[in-house]
Amino acid sequence: MTTAPIPFIDLQSQRLVMGAAVDEAILKVVHSGAYIMGPEVIELEKQLGEFCGARHVLSCANGTDALGLVLMAKGVGPGDAVFVPAFTFVATAEVVAWVGATPVFVDVLEDTFNMDPAHLAASIKWARNNGLRPVAVIPVDLFGQPADYQAILPIAEAEGLWLMSDAAQSFGAKLNNRAVGTYGVATATSFFPAKPLGCYGDGGAVFTDDDELIEILRSIRIHGQGSDKYENVRIGINGRLDTIQAAVLIEKLKIFPDEIEARQRIADRYNDGLRDVAKVPRLMAGATSVWAQYTLLLEDRARVAAACKDAGVPTAIYYPIPLSHQEGYKHFPTGPGGVPVSERLSGQVLSLPMHPYLTEEAQDRIIAAVRSAA
């Protein structure tokens, strides 16, 4: 059996499938000279909204800005508590600290890796009793599956909080036939190249049905501008998406539905080949995933990772340290009882290669490598 290395995410195979379409789209922008806020930016926003059913879409420079723009638009600041999962990438908490608010870390569920609604409810009460002003919750759709919005939204509404979905890994997924991008006050996503829908650099977007919010977001995205760029009516950022990246995403969006189907086929094949030797990921009833990552839970992660490395199979750990334990964030509060599930997951998760162009031959090698040590 060959031991040639297998790519963890194979963007080159996607380029071969797309042929010259992306190159031609980029050159069109290059020749036009409209490198900032060109017509492709407006067209992409329109197509993204049509894809998921959101009324408004604001493209922006990256997924972190997408989150931060909404917090700025909603006036979140010192004394406010924003509830985020402890088991995720740092950007979700980072933006809360940006605006001077307090991220409160909430534990997650072991089976879906997403925010635990019961711990969220307890954490809101704890924060209020400890002098903080709960204002918002940011569930993360980790690894491509939507969070349990059916449970989380009623908790937020009952407590007077608004919700923003962090869909950096899940754009293209659905929950009970409702698309990611239509939950809560707003949804933020990322188009980082490794995401299921990625551009050739950094990029992001905000989705909302709120007519007033979208106007504020448009202003903040370009330095808080008013009627023109030299009238500044609020504090803003330089958060625009480059026209070239918009052109790339327009082309990639054309094949995105087929890629989502391919990702599901690959996830199903992993499940069939590994469920008897490892804890494989589980989807909630009514949920679909875009499988940004395919992640196992393993008792002896190091042994399996070493066996995979010897077989030329790359693996990754998302995420080795809960946010509540990170040096820059450990002074922020956690909900009552801490985050024991996040702590346990950080020591057991191992992600395998996942992309729409993973061949059955390569996947068989990956499965065999895991089974040899699991």
Secondary structure, DSSP 4 states (H G I P E B T S, - for coil): -------SS-HHHHHHHHTTHHHHHHHHHHHH---BS-HHHHHHHHHHHHHHT-SEEEEES-HHHHHHHHHHHTT--TTEEEEEESSS-THHHHHHHHTT-EEEEE-B-TTT-SB-HHHHHHHHHHHHHTT-EEEEE--B-GGGPPP-HHHHHHHHHHTT-EEEEE-TTTTT-EETTEETTSSBSEEEEE--TTSSS--SS--EEEEE--HHHHHHHHHHHBTTBSSSTT-B-S---B-PPBHHHHHHHHHHHHHHHHHHHHHHHHHHHHHHHHTTTSB---PPTTB----S-EEEE-TTHHHHHHHHHHTT---B-S-SS-GGGSTTTTTS-B-TT--HHHHHHHTTEEEE---TT--HHHHHHHHHHHHHH-
